[in-house]
Amino acid sequence: MRMLSWNLAGKRVFLRADLNTDLKSTLFTKSLKFQRLLPTLYYLKERGARLTLATHVGKPGSYNPNYSTEQLTDFFIQAGFFCIWSNLENLKKALLHDVDVILLENLRFYPQEEWHSIEFAKKISHDAHFFIEDGFGVLARKETSIITTAQLFDVEYRSIGFAVNDELAHLVSIKDHATKPYMVIVGGGKGREKLEHLYNFFGKVTHIALCPGLSELPEAEGFMRDAQQAGIDVLKPTDYLMHKDKKISIGPLTFAAWKPVITRMSTIVYNGLMGMLEESETTQYTQKLFELFTQVQAKVIIAGGETSLAAKLWRIESKNIYLSTGGGSTLLYLSGQLLPGLEIIEN
């Protein structure tokens, strides 16, 4: 990591994090996205750096106080940082304060985040000497704060942080040398996007399991046909847990049918939480799957912000399991595709 060679004393660092989380949930500060960011923050503070920290939260469309990052400041204060919050309009005033962290307002309140706006990039990184990308979950994205802002800094002044470095260290062996039989299990939101990602696994995996969220899509039938023609065994649910007339999880018959297949695998990648974390009856079969992962010999990746949080809360721990904070980024990386946010740092 380039940042290990930087002289940081008295310098400002623009740090793009991924703290995208459900702010309505009482569990958000337990997220691995928060916990894994701390080593980078402590490293920078100990070496005398000052931080401007930016993240997006949700998809508010425009200003909405329920999505304001101001709600995150207590996490940083409790972790031992002198942290203040600032919107973009008052950032120059905030920069006059001698604090550890200036937390910027939700980037998605600003349409320029989607425009590759150089002006916006200069505003959010004002007075920064270095750029650090430490949100693995956003590496697949191409927003202003990820790509255009990084380009304002010479290559030697761009770096990943400890959180991204940890993800890469754990995922690279599966990306390059996954042992078969190899299963990818995917559900949750962003179904169409995930189906597209799954095409990148053709030729790499032996099994694909579609959970609710993907298995009901109109495109799922064509995908399953394509996968089978590529020699991949495709599993889909035969029964479901329902919530408000919505198929929200696999049911007991599906779990029983999938269990012997899963136990034969050498590599398993799981992405997409089935159910709602704060309503335990909707997540019972996600939890059963995760508990099964602790009993198998396979190398297992459990990926996604909410998904990895669930695994952490359920104490899913085993030397063969790695919890990845990325969702789409993890799927793309493991399938061998380039991550724009990583490429801009390295080139």
N, C-alpha and C positions, 0 to 999 in steps of 0.2 A: 504494500500500500504506500503510495507516494506520500501520504500525510505524515508518515513516520519520520521522514527526513526534513520536514518543514520546521523553520524557526517561527513559532507561533506567538511568542511573547508580545503582547500589545497589538496583535493583529486580529482583524475581524474575519470570521469564516461564515460564508453562506452555506447552510446545511439544509438540503432537501430531504425531509423524512417522509415516512408513510405512517401517519397516525389516523388514517381513515378508519373510523369506528362508529358504532352506534352510541351517540351521546345520550340517548334516552335511557340506555342501560346502566345499571349501577355497577356493571362488571368491566366497563371499558378500560379502566386503568390497570386491570389485571392482564390485559392483552400482551402477548409476546412482542407485539410491535413497540410497545412502550418499554418493556423490560430490556429488550435487546438493543435499544437505542442508547441506554445508559452508559455502557462502556465507552462509546465514542464521546459522549458528552463529558464524562469524567476525565477522559484523556485530554480533551481540549482545554477544560478548565484548569487542570493541573499544570498545563504548560502556558498558562496566561492568555489564552485566546478569548475573544468575545464572539458570541454567536448570534446570527440572525437565522432563526429556524422557521422553515415554511412547510406547510402540509395542506392537503385538501381534505375535506370531510363531506361525505355524502354527495348528493346531486341536487343541491338546493335550487339551481336555476338562476336565482338572484339573491339579494340579501335576505336572510332569514335568521333571526337571533337564535333560533333553536339549533342552528348549525355553526354558530360562532366558535372559533377556537379559543376564545376567552375562557371558556369552560375548562380548558386543559391546563391553565396556569398552575392550579393547585398541585397537580402531579409533579411538576418540575420544582416547585417550592418545597414540597415534602421530600423530594429526592436530594435536597441540599443546594439548589441553585437559586441565585437571586434572579428572578424571572419577572419580566414585565411583558404586557401584551400591547400590540399596536396595530391599528389599521394602516393601510398604505398612505393615507392622507397625512398621518401624523408621524410617519416613520423617521423623518429627518430630526424631529424633536426628540423622539425616543432614543435615537443614536447618541444624543448628548449625555445620556445617563450612563453611569459606570455600573453596568449590570452584566451578569454572566450570559443571560439568554434574553433576546427579544423575540417573542413569539408572534409571528405575523397572523393577521386575520386569514380566514379560510380563503385559499386561492380561488376556489370556485365561485366566490362572490364577484370575481372580476372576469368579464368575457375575454379580456386580452390574454388570459391564460391559455386559451384555445387557439390563439392567432399566430403564434410564433412572433410575438411582438418584442422587438429589440428594446423599445422604450419601456415596456413593462418589465422586461428582464433587468434593465438597468435600475429601475426603481426598487425592485424587491431586493436586489443585491448591492444597494448603494453602500459605498465605503468598504466593501468586502475585498480582501486580498486573496482568498482561497475559496474553492467550491468543493463541497463534499456531498456525495450521493450516498445516503444510508437508509434508503427505503426499498427493499427488494421488491415489494409488491407493485412499485410504480415503474420498474425498469422496462416494462413492455410498452409504456406510454410515450407520447411525443410532445407533451405540453411545453409551454414556454419555460416554466420553472425547471424542467428536466433537461431539455435540449438547448434552447436558445440561451438560457442563462449560463449553462456550462460553457458554451462557445465564447462567452465574453472573457473567459480566463484562458491563459496559455495552458497547454497540455500539462506541463509540469506542476501547475497550480490547481489541477483537478484530481480528485481521488475518491475512491469508495471509502466507507467507514467500516468499523468492526462488524456491524450487523450484516452488511452485504457480503463481506469477506467470509463470515462464518457460513452463510447460506451456500456460497459457491464451493467452499471446502467440502461441505457435506453432499452436495448435489452432483458434483462433477463426475464422480465415479459411476453414478447411474446414467448420467448423460452419455458417457463414453464407453462404459463397459458393463451395462446392466446384464445380469444373469437371467436366463429364461428357465422356466416359464415366467412371463412378465405380464402382470395385470394392471390396468389403469381403471379406477372406479371413479366416476364423476357424476355429480349432481349439483343441486343448488341453483342459484341465479345465473344470469348471463348465459343462458343455455345455448343460444345460437352461436355465440362467440366461442364457447367451449367445444361445441361440435366441430367448428372449424379447426380449433387447436388439435383435436383428436385425430384429424386426418394426417397431421404431421408425425403421428406415432406409427403409421402404417409401415411395416417392414421392421419395426423395433419391438412391438409387443405381440404377445400370443393371445391375450384376452382383453376385452374391454367390457366393463359393466356400466350400463346407463341407469342412473338413479332417477327418481322423480325430479322434474325440472328439465331433464333432457329427454327422457323416454317418451314423453307425451307430445313433444314438438312435432309439427307436420314434417319437418326435415329428418326426423329420427328414422323413419322407415327407409328412406334413400341412403342414409348413412349406414344403417345396419347391413343393407344389401351390399354397399361398397366394401364395408369391412369384411364381410364374409367372403366376398370375391377375392380379397387380399389375403385370405387364409387365416383370418382372425376369428376366434370364438367370441360371439357377442352375447352377453347376458342382459336381460331386461326383467323388470319386476313382473310377478304374477299376481301379487296382492299388495295392498297399500294400507298405510295409516292415513286417515282423512282428518282434515281440520277445516271447518267452515266450507265444506263441499270441495275442498282442494286436496289433491293427492300430495301429501307432504313428506312421506317417507315410505320405504319398503315395509312390508308386513312380515309376519312370522313365517309364512310359507316360502317367501322369497329368501329370507335369511337362512332358512334351513336348506334350501336348494343351493345357495351360493357358498355356504360354509365349507363343504368338502372341496370345492374348486379352489377357494382361497387358501386352504391349508396345504395345497400342492404347489403353491407359487414360490418362486425364489426372489422375485421382486414385486412390490406392490406400491402403487401411487394412488393415494386417495385425495380427492378435492371436492369440496362443496358440502356444507353441513346440511343434513336432512333434519328438518324440524326447527323449532325455535328454542334457543338455549334456555330461556327463562320459563319454558313450559315443558317440564321433563317428560311428560307422557308422549310428546311429539318427537323426542330424540332417543327413545329407548333402543331403537335398532341401530342408530348411529353408535351409541355407546356399546352395544353388543359387538358390533363390527370392530370397534377400536380395542375392546377387550380381547377379541379373537386375535388381533394383530400382535398382542403381547405374547401369545402362545405359539406363534408360528416361527419357523426358522428364516423366513424371508426378510430381506432388507425392505423397510417400510418408510415411505414418506407420507406424512399427513400434512396437507397443504391448504393454505388459506387463512386469513386473519381470524375470522370467527370460528373456523374449523379447528385451528390450532389452539385457540382459546378454550374450546370445548374439551379438547384432549388434555389440556393442562388442568382444567377444573376437575376432570374425572380422574386425574392422576394416572394417565396413560403413560407409563414409563417403562422403557426397555432399551437395552443397548442396541437393539436392531431397529429402533424407531427414531426418526428425526422429524421434528415439527418445523415446517416451513411457513413463514409469514406470508409468502406470496401465494396468489391463486393462479390467475392467468399467466403471470410471469414465470411461476414454477413450471406450469405445463409447457409453456413455450421453450424455456431453457432445457428441460429434460428431453424435449422432442428434437433438440438440436437446432432450434431457430435462434436468430440473433435478437438480442434485447437492445433496443435503441438507447435506453438510458445507460447501459453498460458500455456499449460501443463508443458513445461520445466521451466517456471517461478515458477509455483505453487508446483512443486514436486522436 
